[in-house]
């Protein structure tokens, strides 16, 4: 989880239009890590703006493959809900 947060922090690009407009807040994204570790079915559960939502989806889809979840030793699909925060720095 720590590596995922670091990846997002390093790869998230705050949309310029949202910076100029002072848009701040959280985009809540849900996605599935499938049995092979690939990320798919990325959905916005709670959006902020069209451009921030699009960027949140882009950064989640660009994440490297994960180690798949297992149930009784068998790889299974696992759903994750992830808040991605867009915060302006002073």
PDB file of N, CA, C and O in Angstrom:
ATOM      1  N   UNK A   1       0.828  -1.201   0.000  1.00  0.00           N
ATOM      2  CA  UNK A   1       0.000   0.000   0.000  1.00  0.00           C
ATOM      3  C   UNK A   1       0.869   1.260   0.000  1.00  0.00           C
ATOM      4  O   UNK A   1       0.551   2.243  -0.669  1.00  0.00           O
ATOM      5  N   UNK A   2       1.961   1.218   0.754  1.00  0.00           N
ATOM      6  CA  UNK A   2       2.869   2.362   0.791  1.00  0.00           C
ATOM      7  C   UNK A   2       3.469   2.631  -0.581  1.00  0.00           C
ATOM      8  O   UNK A   2       3.583   3.782  -1.002  1.00  0.00           O
ATOM      9  N   UNK A   3       3.853   1.563  -1.277  1.00  0.00           N
ATOM     10  CA  UNK A   3       4.415   1.722  -2.620  1.00  0.00           C
ATOM     11  C   UNK A   3       3.389   2.311  -3.572  1.00  0.00           C
ATOM     12  O   UNK A   3       3.737   3.123  -4.429  1.00  0.00           O
ATOM     13  N   UNK A   4       2.120   1.912  -3.434  1.00  0.00           N
ATOM     14  CA  UNK A   4       1.062   2.445  -4.283  1.00  0.00           C
ATOM     15  C   UNK A   4       0.902   3.940  -4.045  1.00  0.00           C
ATOM     16  O   UNK A   4       0.793   4.709  -5.000  1.00  0.00           O
ATOM     17  N   UNK A   5       0.887   4.358  -2.793  1.00  0.00           N
ATOM     18  CA  UNK A   5       0.747   5.784  -2.480  1.00  0.00           C
ATOM     19  C   UNK A   5       1.935   6.585  -3.016  1.00  0.00           C
ATOM     20  O   UNK A   5       1.768   7.693  -3.527  1.00  0.00           O
ATOM     21  N   UNK A   6       3.136   6.013  -2.893  1.00  0.00           N
ATOM     22  CA  UNK A   6       4.330   6.682  -3.414  1.00  0.00           C
ATOM     23  C   UNK A   6       4.239   6.816  -4.933  1.00  0.00           C
ATOM     24  O   UNK A   6       4.559   7.865  -5.490  1.00  0.00           O
ATOM     25  N   UNK A   7       3.797   5.738  -5.604  1.00  0.00           N
ATOM     26  CA  UNK A   7       3.651   5.759  -7.061  1.00  0.00           C
ATOM     27  C   UNK A   7       2.680   6.864  -7.477  1.00  0.00           C
ATOM     28  O   UNK A   7       2.961   7.625  -8.403  1.00  0.00           O
ATOM     29  N   UNK A   8       1.550   6.950  -6.799  1.00  0.00           N
ATOM     30  CA  UNK A   8       0.551   7.968  -7.144  1.00  0.00           C
ATOM     31  C   UNK A   8       1.122   9.360  -6.907  1.00  0.00           C
ATOM     32  O   UNK A   8       0.970  10.240  -7.754  1.00  0.00           O
ATOM     33  N   UNK A   9       1.775   9.574  -5.772  1.00  0.00           N
ATOM     34  CA  UNK A   9       2.354  10.886  -5.464  1.00  0.00           C
ATOM     35  C   UNK A   9       3.374  11.305  -6.523  1.00  0.00           C
ATOM     36  O   UNK A   9       3.447  12.478  -6.890  1.00  0.00           O
ATOM     37  N   UNK A  10       4.157  10.350  -7.010  1.00  0.00           N
ATOM     38  CA  UNK A  10       5.206  10.668  -7.982  1.00  0.00           C
ATOM     39  C   UNK A  10       4.666  10.831  -9.404  1.00  0.00           C
ATOM     40  O   UNK A  10       5.304  11.491 -10.225  1.00  0.00           O
ATOM     41  N   UNK A  11       3.519  10.252  -9.708  1.00  0.00           N
ATOM     42  CA  UNK A  11       3.024  10.233 -11.085  1.00  0.00           C
ATOM     43  C   UNK A  11       1.760  11.052 -11.328  1.00  0.00           C
ATOM     44  O   UNK A  11       1.367  11.250 -12.478  1.00  0.00           O
ATOM     45  N   UNK A  12       1.122  11.528 -10.270  1.00  0.00           N
ATOM     46  CA  UNK A  12      -0.099  12.317 -10.420  1.00  0.00           C
ATOM     47  C   UNK A  12       0.253  13.710 -10.932  1.00  0.00           C
ATOM     48  O   UNK A  12       1.117  14.387 -10.376  1.00  0.00           O
ATOM     49  N   UNK A  13      -0.420  14.124 -11.987  1.00  0.00           N
ATOM     50  CA  UNK A  13      -0.197  15.456 -12.553  1.00  0.00           C
ATOM     51  C   UNK A  13      -1.446  16.295 -12.289  1.00  0.00           C
ATOM     52  O   UNK A  13      -2.507  16.045 -12.861  1.00  0.00           O
ATOM     53  N   UNK A  14      -1.309  17.275 -11.430  1.00  0.00           N
ATOM     54  CA  UNK A  14      -2.434  18.150 -11.081  1.00  0.00           C
ATOM     55  C   UNK A  14      -2.817  18.949 -12.322  1.00  0.00           C
ATOM     56  O   UNK A  14      -1.990  19.710 -12.825  1.00  0.00           O
ATOM     57  N   UNK A  15      -4.026  18.808 -12.829  1.00  0.00           N
ATOM     58  CA  UNK A  15      -4.414  19.547 -14.035  1.00  0.00           C
ATOM     59  C   UNK A  15      -4.258  21.061 -13.846  1.00  0.00           C
ATOM     60  O   UNK A  15      -4.709  21.624 -12.849  1.00  0.00           O
ATOM     61  N   UNK A  16      -3.614  21.702 -14.818  1.00  0.00           N
ATOM     62  CA  UNK A  16      -3.323  23.138 -14.734  1.00  0.00           C
ATOM     63  C   UNK A  16      -4.602  23.945 -14.566  1.00  0.00           C
ATOM     64  O   UNK A  16      -4.644  24.883 -13.770  1.00  0.00           O
ATOM     65  N   UNK A  17      -5.642  23.589 -15.306  1.00  0.00           N
ATOM     66  CA  UNK A  17      -6.898  24.339 -15.223  1.00  0.00           C
ATOM     67  C   UNK A  17      -7.459  24.289 -13.800  1.00  0.00           C
ATOM     68  O   UNK A  17      -8.022  25.275 -13.324  1.00  0.00           O
ATOM     69  N   UNK A  18      -7.313  23.163 -13.127  1.00  0.00           N
ATOM     70  CA  UNK A  18      -7.813  23.039 -11.756  1.00  0.00           C
ATOM     71  C   UNK A  18      -6.931  23.814 -10.781  1.00  0.00           C
ATOM     72  O   UNK A  18      -7.429  24.368  -9.802  1.00  0.00           O
ATOM     73  N   UNK A  19      -5.631  23.856 -11.041  1.00  0.00           N
ATOM     74  CA  UNK A  19      -4.745  24.672 -10.207  1.00  0.00           C
ATOM     75  C   UNK A  19      -5.131  26.141 -10.334  1.00  0.00           C
ATOM     76  O   UNK A  19      -5.228  26.857  -9.338  1.00  0.00           O
ATOM     77  N   UNK A  20      -5.350  26.582 -11.576  1.00  0.00           N
ATOM     78  CA  UNK A  20      -5.709  27.983 -11.814  1.00  0.00           C
ATOM     79  C   UNK A  20      -7.053  28.346 -11.192  1.00  0.00           C
ATOM     80  O   UNK A  20      -7.243  29.465 -10.715  1.00  0.00           O
ATOM     81  N   UNK A  21      -7.983  27.391 -11.200  1.00  0.00           N
ATOM     82  CA  UNK A  21      -9.317  27.633 -10.633  1.00  0.00           C
ATOM     83  C   UNK A  21      -9.363  27.422  -9.125  1.00  0.00           C
ATOM     84  O   UNK A  21     -10.378  27.708  -8.490  1.00  0.00           O
ATOM     85  N   UNK A  22      -8.272  26.923  -8.545  1.00  0.00           N
ATOM     86  CA  UNK A  22      -8.239  26.666  -7.107  1.00  0.00           C
ATOM     87  C   UNK A  22      -9.020  25.425  -6.693  1.00  0.00           C
ATOM     88  O   UNK A  22      -9.423  25.297  -5.537  1.00  0.00           O
ATOM     89  N   UNK A  23      -9.233  24.509  -7.641  1.00  0.00           N
ATOM     90  CA  UNK A  23      -9.969  23.285  -7.348  1.00  0.00           C
ATOM     91  C   UNK A  23      -9.128  22.370  -6.468  1.00  0.00           C
ATOM     92  O   UNK A  23      -7.997  22.029  -6.815  1.00  0.00           O
ATOM     93  N   UNK A  24      -9.684  21.977  -5.332  1.00  0.00           N
ATOM     94  CA  UNK A  24      -9.018  21.045  -4.424  1.00  0.00           C
ATOM     95  C   UNK A  24     -10.050  20.050  -3.921  1.00  0.00           C
ATOM     96  O   UNK A  24     -11.245  20.342  -3.875  1.00  0.00           O
ATOM     97  N   UNK A  25      -9.574  18.881  -3.549  1.00  0.00           N
ATOM     98  CA  UNK A  25     -10.483  17.896  -2.978  1.00  0.00           C
ATOM     99  C   UNK A  25     -10.024  16.491  -3.275  1.00  0.00           C
ATOM    100  O   UNK A  25      -8.850  16.244  -3.552  1.00  0.00           O
ATOM    101  N   UNK A  26     -10.965  15.577  -3.213  1.00  0.00           N
ATOM    102  CA  UNK A  26     -10.665  14.157  -3.302  1.00  0.00           C
ATOM    103  C   UNK A  26     -11.497  13.509  -4.399  1.00  0.00           C
ATOM    104  O   UNK A  26     -12.689  13.779  -4.546  1.00  0.00           O
ATOM    105  N   UNK A  27     -10.841  12.651  -5.160  1.00  0.00           N
ATOM    106  CA  UNK A  27     -11.523  11.808  -6.141  1.00  0.00           C
ATOM    107  C   UNK A  27     -11.456  10.390  -5.584  1.00  0.00           C
ATOM    108  O   UNK A  27     -10.371   9.893  -5.279  1.00  0.00           O
ATOM    109  N   UNK A  28     -12.608   9.738  -5.449  1.00  0.00           N
ATOM    110  CA  UNK A  28     -12.630   8.361  -4.957  1.00  0.00           C
ATOM    111  C   UNK A  28     -12.779   7.431  -6.151  1.00  0.00           C
ATOM    112  O   UNK A  28     -13.737   7.517  -6.919  1.00  0.00           O
ATOM    113  N   UNK A  29     -11.800   6.538  -6.286  1.00  0.00           N
ATOM    114  CA  UNK A  29     -11.718   5.632  -7.425  1.00  0.00           C
ATOM    115  C   UNK A  29     -11.856   4.191  -6.931  1.00  0.00           C
ATOM    116  O   UNK A  29     -11.315   3.827  -5.887  1.00  0.00           O
ATOM    117  N   UNK A  30     -12.583   3.384  -7.691  1.00  0.00           N
ATOM    118  CA  UNK A  30     -12.655   1.946  -7.406  1.00  0.00           C
ATOM    119  C   UNK A  30     -12.107   1.204  -8.613  1.00  0.00           C
ATOM    120  O   UNK A  30     -12.368   1.567  -9.760  1.00  0.00           O
ATOM    121  N   UNK A  31     -11.338   0.153  -8.330  1.00  0.00           N
ATOM    122  CA  UNK A  31     -10.779  -0.647  -9.408  1.00  0.00           C
ATOM    123  C   UNK A  31     -10.611  -2.077  -8.928  1.00  0.00           C
ATOM    124  O   UNK A  31     -10.698  -2.370  -7.736  1.00  0.00           O
ATOM    125  N   UNK A  32     -10.368  -2.960  -9.892  1.00  0.00           N
ATOM    126  CA  UNK A  32     -10.165  -4.366  -9.566  1.00  0.00           C
ATOM    127  C   UNK A  32      -8.738  -4.753  -9.941  1.00  0.00           C
ATOM    128  O   UNK A  32      -8.221  -4.358 -10.986  1.00  0.00           O
ATOM    129  N   UNK A  33      -8.123  -5.530  -9.070  1.00  0.00           N
ATOM    130  CA  UNK A  33      -6.863  -6.201  -9.401  1.00  0.00           C
ATOM    131  C   UNK A  33      -7.269  -7.638  -9.714  1.00  0.00           C
ATOM    132  O   UNK A  33      -7.735  -8.372  -8.843  1.00  0.00           O
ATOM    133  N   UNK A  34      -7.081  -8.029 -10.987  1.00  0.00           N
ATOM    134  CA  UNK A  34      -7.564  -9.354 -11.376  1.00  0.00           C
ATOM    135  C   UNK A  34      -6.605 -10.467 -10.948  1.00  0.00           C
ATOM    136  O   UNK A  34      -5.573 -10.212 -10.328  1.00  0.00           O
ATOM    137  N   UNK A  35      -6.964 -11.693 -11.289  1.00  0.00           N
ATOM    138  CA  UNK A  35      -6.209 -12.871 -10.856  1.00  0.00           C
ATOM    139  C   UNK A  35      -4.763 -12.874 -11.346  1.00  0.00           C
ATOM    140  O   UNK A  35      -3.911 -13.559 -10.780  1.00  0.00           O
ATOM    141  N   UNK A  36      -4.489 -12.100 -12.407  1.00  0.00           N
ATOM    142  CA  UNK A  36      -3.126 -12.040 -12.949  1.00  0.00           C
ATOM    143  C   UNK A  36      -2.357 -10.834 -12.419  1.00  0.00           C
ATOM    144  O   UNK A  36      -1.171 -10.679 -12.711  1.00  0.00           O
ATOM    145  N   UNK A  37      -3.032  -9.969 -11.633  1.00  0.00           N
ATOM    146  CA  UNK A  37      -2.379  -8.786 -11.081  1.00  0.00           C
ATOM    147  C   UNK A  37      -2.601  -7.520 -11.888  1.00  0.00           C
ATOM    148  O   UNK A  37      -2.111  -6.453 -11.520  1.00  0.00           O
ATOM    149  N   UNK A  38      -3.343  -7.634 -12.997  1.00  0.00           N
ATOM    150  CA  UNK A  38      -3.610  -6.458 -13.826  1.00  0.00           C
ATOM    151  C   UNK A  38      -4.724  -5.610 -13.211  1.00  0.00           C
ATOM    152  O   UNK A  38      -5.646  -6.130 -12.582  1.00  0.00           O
ATOM    153  N   UNK A  39      -4.619  -4.300 -13.404  1.00  0.00           N
ATOM    154  CA  UNK A  39      -5.629  -3.369 -12.904  1.00  0.00           C
ATOM    155  C   UNK A  39      -6.657  -3.138 -14.002  1.00  0.00           C
ATOM    156  O   UNK A  39      -6.302  -2.928 -15.162  1.00  0.00           O
ATOM    157  N   UNK A  40      -7.919  -3.176 -13.635  1.00  0.00           N
ATOM    158  CA  UNK A  40      -8.982  -2.957 -14.612  1.00  0.00           C
ATOM    159  C   UNK A  40     -10.230  -2.417 -13.956  1.00  0.00           C
ATOM    160  O   UNK A  40     -10.280  -2.218 -12.742  1.00  0.00           O
ATOM    161  N   UNK A  41     -11.240  -2.184 -14.779  1.00  0.00           N
ATOM    162  CA  UNK A  41     -12.554  -1.728 -14.326  1.00  0.00           C
ATOM    163  C   UNK A  41     -12.436  -0.514 -13.399  1.00  0.00           C
ATOM    164  O   UNK A  41     -13.027  -0.495 -12.319  1.00  0.00           O
ATOM    165  N   UNK A  42     -11.676   0.490 -13.823  1.00  0.00           N
ATOM    166  CA  UNK A  42     -11.477   1.693 -13.013  1.00  0.00           C
ATOM    167  C   UNK A  42     -12.726   2.566 -13.126  1.00  0.00           C
ATOM    168  O   UNK A  42     -13.161   2.908 -14.226  1.00  0.00           O
ATOM    169  N   UNK A  43     -13.296   2.923 -11.971  1.00  0.00           N
ATOM    170  CA  UNK A  43     -14.527   3.723 -11.934  1.00  0.00           C
ATOM    171  C   UNK A  43     -14.369   4.860 -10.932  1.00  0.00           C
ATOM    172  O   UNK A  43     -13.702   4.716  -9.907  1.00  0.00           O
ATOM    173  N   UNK A  44     -14.988   5.981 -11.242  1.00  0.00           N
ATOM    174  CA  UNK A  44     -15.044   7.105 -10.308  1.00  0.00           C
ATOM    175  C   UNK A  44     -16.283   6.919  -9.438  1.00  0.00           C
ATOM    176  O   UNK A  44     -17.402   6.866  -9.948  1.00  0.00           O
ATOM    177  N   UNK A  45     -16.083   6.821  -8.125  1.00  0.00           N
ATOM    178  CA  UNK A  45     -17.223   6.732  -7.205  1.00  0.00           C
ATOM    179  C   UNK A  45     -17.664   8.122  -6.771  1.00  0.00           C
ATOM    180  O   UNK A  45     -18.858   8.391  -6.634  1.00  0.00           O
ATOM    181  N   UNK A  46     -16.684   9.010  -6.553  1.00  0.00           N
ATOM    182  CA  UNK A  46     -16.986  10.395  -6.181  1.00  0.00           C
ATOM    183  C   UNK A  46     -15.986  11.275  -6.896  1.00  0.00           C
ATOM    184  O   UNK A  46     -14.782  11.188  -6.656  1.00  0.00           O
ATOM    185  N   UNK A  47     -16.484  12.115  -7.769  1.00  0.00           N
ATOM    186  CA  UNK A  47     -15.625  12.959  -8.586  1.00  0.00           C
ATOM    187  C   UNK A  47     -15.412  14.341  -7.998  1.00  0.00           C
ATOM    188  O   UNK A  47     -16.055  14.745  -7.029  1.00  0.00           O
ATOM    189  N   UNK A  48     -14.483  15.050  -8.624  1.00  0.00           N
ATOM    190  CA  UNK A  48     -14.149  16.411  -8.212  1.00  0.00           C
ATOM    191  C   UNK A  48     -14.364  17.378  -9.371  1.00  0.00           C
ATOM    192  O   UNK A  48     -15.097  18.359  -9.241  1.00  0.00           O
ATOM    193  N   UNK A  49     -13.734  17.105 -10.484  1.00  0.00           N
ATOM    194  CA  UNK A  49     -13.916  17.855 -11.730  1.00  0.00           C
ATOM    195  C   UNK A  49     -13.605  16.897 -12.864  1.00  0.00           C
ATOM    196  O   UNK A  49     -12.985  15.856 -12.645  1.00  0.00           O
ATOM    197  N   UNK A  50     -14.024  17.232 -14.057  1.00  0.00           N
ATOM    198  CA  UNK A  50     -13.790  16.338 -15.195  1.00  0.00           C
ATOM    199  C   UNK A  50     -12.301  16.069 -15.358  1.00  0.00           C
ATOM    200  O   UNK A  50     -11.900  14.928 -15.585  1.00  0.00           O
ATOM    201  N   UNK A  51     -11.478  17.106 -15.245  1.00  0.00           N
ATOM    202  CA  UNK A  51     -10.039  16.939 -15.483  1.00  0.00           C
ATOM    203  C   UNK A  51      -9.352  16.206 -14.337  1.00  0.00           C
ATOM    204  O   UNK A  51      -8.472  15.383 -14.588  1.00  0.00           O
ATOM    205  N   UNK A  52      -9.722  16.476 -13.094  1.00  0.00           N
ATOM    206  CA  UNK A  52      -9.142  15.735 -11.959  1.00  0.00           C
ATOM    207  C   UNK A  52      -9.579  14.275 -12.007  1.00  0.00           C
ATOM    208  O   UNK A  52      -8.776  13.379 -11.745  1.00  0.00           O
ATOM    209  N   UNK A  53     -10.848  14.029 -12.342  1.00  0.00           N
ATOM    210  CA  UNK A  53     -11.344  12.655 -12.443  1.00  0.00           C
ATOM    211  C   UNK A  53     -10.565  11.892 -13.509  1.00  0.00           C
ATOM    212  O   UNK A  53     -10.155  10.752 -13.290  1.00  0.00           O
ATOM    213  N   UNK A  54     -10.363  12.525 -14.659  1.00  0.00           N
ATOM    214  CA  UNK A  54      -9.638  11.891 -15.760  1.00  0.00           C
ATOM    215  C   UNK A  54      -8.201  11.572 -15.352  1.00  0.00           C
ATOM    216  O   UNK A  54      -7.682  10.506 -15.682  1.00  0.00           O
ATOM    217  N   UNK A  55      -7.562  12.492 -14.639  1.00  0.00           N
ATOM    218  CA  UNK A  55      -6.188  12.280 -14.190  1.00  0.00           C
ATOM    219  C   UNK A  55      -6.110  11.163 -13.157  1.00  0.00           C
ATOM    220  O   UNK A  55      -5.165  10.374 -13.174  1.00  0.00           O
ATOM    221  N   UNK A  56      -7.080  11.083 -12.264  1.00  0.00           N
ATOM    222  CA  UNK A  56      -7.097  10.001 -11.270  1.00  0.00           C
ATOM    223  C   UNK A  56      -7.204   8.648 -11.961  1.00  0.00           C
ATOM    224  O   UNK A  56      -6.496   7.710 -11.594  1.00  0.00           O
ATOM    225  N   UNK A  57      -8.075   8.535 -12.948  1.00  0.00           N
ATOM    226  CA  UNK A  57      -8.224   7.283 -13.699  1.00  0.00           C
ATOM    227  C   UNK A  57      -6.923   6.969 -14.441  1.00  0.00           C
ATOM    228  O   UNK A  57      -6.480   5.820 -14.453  1.00  0.00           O
ATOM    229  N   UNK A  58      -6.310   7.979 -15.059  1.00  0.00           N
ATOM    230  CA  UNK A  58      -5.067   7.764 -15.806  1.00  0.00           C
ATOM    231  C   UNK A  58      -3.969   7.202 -14.908  1.00  0.00           C
ATOM    232  O   UNK A  58      -3.297   6.238 -15.274  1.00  0.00           O
ATOM    233  N   UNK A  59      -3.788   7.806 -13.732  1.00  0.00           N
ATOM    234  CA  UNK A  59      -2.697   7.372 -12.864  1.00  0.00           C
ATOM    235  C   UNK A  59      -2.949   5.971 -12.304  1.00  0.00           C
ATOM    236  O   UNK A  59      -2.004   5.199 -12.140  1.00  0.00           O
ATOM    237  N   UNK A  60      -4.200   5.632 -12.010  1.00  0.00           N
ATOM    238  CA  UNK A  60      -4.509   4.269 -11.530  1.00  0.00           C
ATOM    239  C   UNK A  60      -4.256   3.255 -12.648  1.00  0.00           C
ATOM    240  O   UNK A  60      -3.665   2.202 -12.414  1.00  0.00           O
ATOM    241  N   UNK A  61      -4.709   3.581 -13.870  1.00  0.00           N
ATOM    242  CA  UNK A  61      -4.512   2.652 -14.986  1.00  0.00           C
ATOM    243  C   UNK A  61      -3.041   2.478 -15.338  1.00  0.00           C
ATOM    244  O   UNK A  61      -2.664   1.452 -15.903  1.00  0.00           O
ATOM    245  N   UNK A  62      -2.207   3.457 -15.017  1.00  0.00           N
ATOM    246  CA  UNK A  62      -0.788   3.383 -15.364  1.00  0.00           C
ATOM    247  C   UNK A  62       0.042   2.627 -14.326  1.00  0.00           C
ATOM    248  O   UNK A  62       1.229   2.384 -14.544  1.00  0.00           O
ATOM    249  N   UNK A  63      -0.574   2.253 -13.195  1.00  0.00           N
ATOM    250  CA  UNK A  63       0.176   1.542 -12.158  1.00  0.00           C
ATOM    251  C   UNK A  63       0.690   0.213 -12.694  1.00  0.00           C
ATOM    252  O   UNK A  63       0.027  -0.434 -13.505  1.00  0.00           O
ATOM    253  N   UNK A  64       1.879  -0.195 -12.237  1.00  0.00           N
ATOM    254  CA  UNK A  64       2.383  -1.514 -12.648  1.00  0.00           C
ATOM    255  C   UNK A  64       1.500  -2.622 -12.074  1.00  0.00           C
ATOM    256  O   UNK A  64       0.714  -2.397 -11.154  1.00  0.00           O
ATOM    257  N   UNK A  65       1.646  -3.814 -12.634  1.00  0.00           N
ATOM    258  CA  UNK A  65       0.856  -4.951 -12.146  1.00  0.00           C
ATOM    259  C   UNK A  65       1.115  -5.188 -10.664  1.00  0.00           C
ATOM    260  O   UNK A  65       2.210  -4.943 -10.157  1.00  0.00           O
ATOM    261  N   UNK A  66       0.090  -5.665  -9.991  1.00  0.00           N
ATOM    262  CA  UNK A  66       0.159  -5.982  -8.577  1.00  0.00           C
ATOM    263  C   UNK A  66       0.388  -7.474  -8.400  1.00  0.00           C
ATOM    264  O   UNK A  66       0.298  -8.247  -9.354  1.00  0.00           O
ATOM    265  N   UNK A  67       0.685  -7.867  -7.174  1.00  0.00           N
ATOM    266  CA  UNK A  67       0.664  -9.284  -6.816  1.00  0.00           C
ATOM    267  C   UNK A  67      -0.803  -9.596  -6.529  1.00  0.00           C
ATOM    268  O   UNK A  67      -1.402  -8.964  -5.660  1.00  0.00           O
ATOM    269  N   UNK A  68      -1.393 -10.556  -7.242  1.00  0.00           N
ATOM    270  CA  UNK A  68      -2.833 -10.793  -7.076  1.00  0.00           C
ATOM    271  C   UNK A  68      -3.185 -11.281  -5.674  1.00  0.00           C
ATOM    272  O   UNK A  68      -2.388 -11.931  -4.997  1.00  0.00           O
ATOM    273  N   UNK A  69      -4.416 -10.940  -5.263  1.00  0.00           N
ATOM    274  CA  UNK A  69      -4.921 -11.428  -3.989  1.00  0.00           C
ATOM    275  C   UNK A  69      -5.196 -12.921  -4.079  1.00  0.00           C
ATOM    276  O   UNK A  69      -5.422 -13.459  -5.163  1.00  0.00           O
ATOM    277  N   UNK A  70      -5.173 -13.575  -2.939  1.00  0.00           N
ATOM    278  CA  UNK A  70      -5.429 -15.019  -2.922  1.00  0.00           C
ATOM    279  C   UNK A  70      -6.478 -15.349  -1.869  1.00  0.00           C
ATOM    280  O   UNK A  70      -6.569 -14.700  -0.826  1.00  0.00           O
ATOM    281  N   UNK A  71      -7.259 -16.366  -2.168  1.00  0.00           N
ATOM    282  CA  UNK A  71      -8.237 -16.908  -1.237  1.00  0.00           C
ATOM    283  C   UNK A  71      -7.991 -18.413  -1.186  1.00  0.00           C
ATOM    284  O   UNK A  71      -8.169 -19.112  -2.184  1.00  0.00           O
ATOM    285  N   UNK A  72      -7.585 -18.901  -0.030  1.00  0.00           N
ATOM    286  CA  UNK A  72      -7.221 -20.311   0.126  1.00  0.00           C
ATOM    287  C   UNK A  72      -6.137 -20.725  -0.868  1.00  0.00           C
ATOM    288  O   UNK A  72      -6.155 -21.835  -1.401  1.00  0.00           O
ATOM    289  N   UNK A  73      -5.191 -19.808  -1.108  1.00  0.00           N
ATOM    290  CA  UNK A  73      -4.075 -20.105  -1.992  1.00  0.00           C
ATOM    291  C   UNK A  73      -4.373 -19.975  -3.476  1.00  0.00           C
ATOM    292  O   UNK A  73      -3.491 -20.199  -4.305  1.00  0.00           O
ATOM    293  N   UNK A  74      -5.611 -19.615  -3.826  1.00  0.00           N
ATOM    294  CA  UNK A  74      -6.010 -19.479  -5.226  1.00  0.00           C
ATOM    295  C   UNK A  74      -6.120 -17.989  -5.565  1.00  0.00           C
ATOM    296  O   UNK A  74      -6.795 -17.251  -4.848  1.00  0.00           O
ATOM    297  N   UNK A  75      -5.466 -17.528  -6.651  1.00  0.00           N
ATOM    298  CA  UNK A  75      -5.589 -16.121  -7.034  1.00  0.00           C
ATOM    299  C   UNK A  75      -7.043 -15.744  -7.323  1.00  0.00           C
ATOM    300  O   UNK A  75      -7.778 -16.489  -7.970  1.00  0.00           O
ATOM    301  N   UNK A  76      -7.440 -14.567  -6.826  1.00  0.00           N
ATOM    302  CA  UNK A  76      -8.814 -14.090  -7.013  1.00  0.00           C
ATOM    303  C   UNK A  76      -8.793 -12.608  -7.387  1.00  0.00           C
ATOM    304  O   UNK A  76      -7.807 -11.909  -7.152  1.00  0.00           O
ATOM    305  N   UNK A  77      -9.898 -12.141  -7.973  1.00  0.00           N
ATOM    306  CA  UNK A  77     -10.062 -10.711  -8.234  1.00  0.00           C
ATOM    307  C   UNK A  77     -10.317  -9.999  -6.914  1.00  0.00           C
ATOM    308  O   UNK A  77     -11.057 -10.495  -6.065  1.00  0.00           O
ATOM    309  N   UNK A  78      -9.697  -8.829  -6.744  1.00  0.00           N
ATOM    310  CA  UNK A  78      -9.878  -8.052  -5.519  1.00  0.00           C
ATOM    311  C   UNK A  78     -10.227  -6.616  -5.902  1.00  0.00           C
ATOM    312  O   UNK A  78      -9.551  -6.008  -6.732  1.00  0.00           O
ATOM    313  N   UNK A  79     -11.280  -6.078  -5.297  1.00  0.00           N
ATOM    314  CA  UNK A  79     -11.671  -4.692  -5.535  1.00  0.00           C
ATOM    315  C   UNK A  79     -11.004  -3.785  -4.508  1.00  0.00           C
ATOM    316  O   UNK A  79     -10.887  -4.137  -3.334  1.00  0.00           O
ATOM    317  N   UNK A  80     -10.570  -2.620  -4.961  1.00  0.00           N
ATOM    318  CA  UNK A  80      -9.980  -1.605  -4.091  1.00  0.00           C
ATOM    319  C   UNK A  80     -10.731  -0.305  -4.283  1.00  0.00           C
ATOM    320  O   UNK A  80     -11.144   0.029  -5.393  1.00  0.00           O
ATOM    321  N   UNK A  81     -10.906   0.425  -3.194  1.00  0.00           N
ATOM    322  CA  UNK A  81     -11.426   1.777  -3.248  1.00  0.00           C
ATOM    323  C   UNK A  81     -10.321   2.673  -2.736  1.00  0.00           C
ATOM    324  O   UNK A  81      -9.765   2.443  -1.662  1.00  0.00           O
ATOM    325  N   UNK A  82     -10.004   3.703  -3.519  1.00  0.00           N
ATOM    326  CA  UNK A  82      -8.832   4.516  -3.254  1.00  0.00           C
ATOM    327  C   UNK A  82      -9.167   5.998  -3.361  1.00  0.00           C
ATOM    328  O   UNK A  82      -9.646   6.441  -4.404  1.00  0.00           O
ATOM    329  N   UNK A  83      -8.925   6.779  -2.299  1.00  0.00           N
ATOM    330  CA  UNK A  83      -9.071   8.226  -2.433  1.00  0.00           C
ATOM    331  C   UNK A  83      -7.783   8.817  -3.010  1.00  0.00           C
ATOM    332  O   UNK A  83      -6.685   8.478  -2.569  1.00  0.00           O
ATOM    333  N   UNK A  84      -7.925   9.694  -3.991  1.00  0.00           N
ATOM    334  CA  UNK A  84      -6.791  10.414  -4.554  1.00  0.00           C
ATOM    335  C   UNK A  84      -7.037  11.890  -4.286  1.00  0.00           C
ATOM    336  O   UNK A  84      -8.028  12.464  -4.738  1.00  0.00           O
ATOM    337  N   UNK A  85      -6.114  12.495  -3.539  1.00  0.00           N
ATOM    338  CA  UNK A  85      -6.296  13.880  -3.071  1.00  0.00           C
ATOM    339  C   UNK A  85      -5.564  14.844  -3.995  1.00  0.00           C
ATOM    340  O   UNK A  85      -4.395  14.654  -4.329  1.00  0.00           O
ATOM    341  N   UNK A  86      -6.287  15.878  -4.395  1.00  0.00           N
ATOM    342  CA  UNK A  86      -5.709  16.983  -5.149  1.00  0.00           C
ATOM    343  C   UNK A  86      -5.686  18.176  -4.199  1.00  0.00           C
ATOM    344  O   UNK A  86      -6.733  18.714  -3.837  1.00  0.00           O
ATOM    345  N   UNK A  87      -4.481  18.586  -3.798  1.00  0.00           N
ATOM    346  CA  UNK A  87      -4.333  19.678  -2.837  1.00  0.00           C
ATOM    347  C   UNK A  87      -3.289  20.662  -3.344  1.00  0.00           C
ATOM    348  O   UNK A  87      -2.169  20.281  -3.683  1.00  0.00           O
ATOM    349  N   UNK A  88      -3.667  21.919  -3.389  1.00  0.00           N
ATOM    350  CA  UNK A  88      -2.746  22.969  -3.842  1.00  0.00           C
ATOM    351  C   UNK A  88      -1.706  23.227  -2.744  1.00  0.00           C
ATOM    352  O   UNK A  88      -2.013  23.211  -1.552  1.00  0.00           O
ATOM    353  N   UNK A  89      -0.487  23.461  -3.182  1.00  0.00           N
ATOM    354  CA  UNK A  89       0.573  23.830  -2.223  1.00  0.00           C
ATOM    355  C   UNK A  89       0.676  25.336  -2.189  1.00  0.00           C
ATOM    356  O   UNK A  89       0.576  26.002  -3.219  1.00  0.00           O
ATOM    357  N   UNK A  90       0.878  25.869  -0.994  1.00  0.00           N
ATOM    358  CA  UNK A  90       0.987  27.326  -0.847  1.00  0.00           C
ATOM    359  C   UNK A  90       2.382  27.795  -1.157  1.00  0.00           C
ATOM    360  O   UNK A  90       2.660  28.992  -1.087  1.00  0.00           O
TER     361      UNK A  90
END
